Amino acid sequence: MKIAIHPRKESFSKRWIEYCEKIGIPYKIVNCYDSDIVQQLEDCDALMWHFHQANSKDAIFAKQLMYSLETAGKKVFPDFHTCWHFDDKVGQKYLLEAVDAPLVPTYVFYEKEKAMKWVEETTFPKVFKLRRGSGSDHVRLVKDKRQARQLVRRAFGSGFSQYDAPTNLRERFRLFRHGKTGIKNVIKGIIRLGYTTEFSKIVGPEKGYVYFQDFIPDNNHDTRINVVDGKAFAVRRDVRVGDFRASGSGFKRYEKKYFSDEVVEISQQLAKRLNLQAVAFDYVQRDGEYLIAELSYGFCDMTEDCTGYWDENMNWIEGKFHEQDWMVDMMMNKKFEKDRKQQNLDYQIHKN
């Protein structure tokens, strides 16, 4: 068994390589941007690539490459089930609705007239989002019909840039004030006022649809449950001061006391049902019920601060761990494939 790894700074790949070297797994460094990447992989059984949602090159072909290799019989991370909906909130809506998962009520329209009619009939506030973006980028609280109409007109008009420079700069200042980032990051934001990102130029504006979710009040935090190969770990993210958004706030809590067994079990069962190698589910609560707002395979590494994890049988394992090691283990054994064959036999979502 030989694994190919595409390295990238601030990604899973650093630990993948360390783990392979630690336990003696044969591996090979490859460059997925090379035209002959398929030939480079001829002597490998698997490819692991933590591609990024905001990388302009990755956005062009990463999923297509992984799907092609998987079709040809190679193991890949992430695979099709894990990444087809990555950075695509519209796709996530349909996926979670199709399996009757506990999703925050979500609305998407592809015709301006139908969107406007819905605006007149629905209640506010609502939450507006673009299908792309992370860390609460492009997420807005819509307080009334007037704001919603403006967003609908823009969605079916000029559209929305992938990079909102003024909002991004304000967020950098906020993180700097709270000691979560350095002055260099703020300066980058100021420079970015003059020109947009390469990703924004290549991908182009978001337009031709509009996406809203119900605003769930009285949440001073959200709950992120990560599941990798059946094991789960968690983080609670407090909302920004004077804001409703938790993702990207920088205020996190990891102690086990903040997380119920209920939401962990829901996440483990749903990850299994959806055939996900790795996933982060973001939850808010409505009258005690956990509702998913988004999901993603491309989560940030946070295990340095986690105090432990739940195994597949909901046993709490105290201590440090590396979820990237579990990803490599998945490539090395057949366990995950066996789990997939059982997926429709033993899935029962917690609410049932």
Secondary structure, 3 states (H helix, E strand, C coil): CCEEEECCCCCCHHHHHHHHHHHCCCEEECCCCCCCHHHHCCCCCEEEECCCCCCHHHHHHHHHHHHHHHHCCCEEECCHHHHCCCCCHHHHHHHHHHCCCCECCEEEECCHHHHHHHHHHCCCCEEEECCCCCCCCCEEEECCHHHHHHHHHHHCCCCECCCCHHHHHHHHHHHHHCCCCCHHHHHHHHHCCCCCCHHHHHHCCECCCEEEEECCCCCCEEEEEEEECCEEEEEEEECCCCCCCCCCCCCEECCHHHCCHHHHHHHHHHHHHCCCCEEEEEEEEECCEEEEEEEECCCCCCCCCCCEEECCCCCEEECCCCHHHHHHHHHHCCHHHHHHHCHHHHCCCCCC
